Amino acid sequence: MGEQKRKEETKSEFIFGKKNYKFLFIGLAFIVIGFILMAGGGSDDPNVFDESIYSWRRIRLAPTLVLIGFGIQVYAILLNPNKASKK
């Protein structure tokens, strides 16, 4: 009898709810896309300078996507899963 009660008390619960995990994965996708867009632009020959490292995509778009992803991650962590939604 005591063992069954102990198993019921130690029943694990997830820290985050379904909505939290959804936002975590969305934020992770933004971060991954941002880093993919930052990649490349190098030159095979070290004596040749390649201007493509200063493209708008690598300087503005990709870091913005990474920062948005980090913002979404913070929101997902701070989101209260126990709060009743207004529907």
Secondary structure, DSSP 8 states (H G I E B T S, - for coil): -HHHHHHHHT----SS-HHHHHHHHHHHHHHHHHHHHHS----SSTTS--GGGG-HIIIIIHHHHHHHHHHHHHHHHH--TTS----
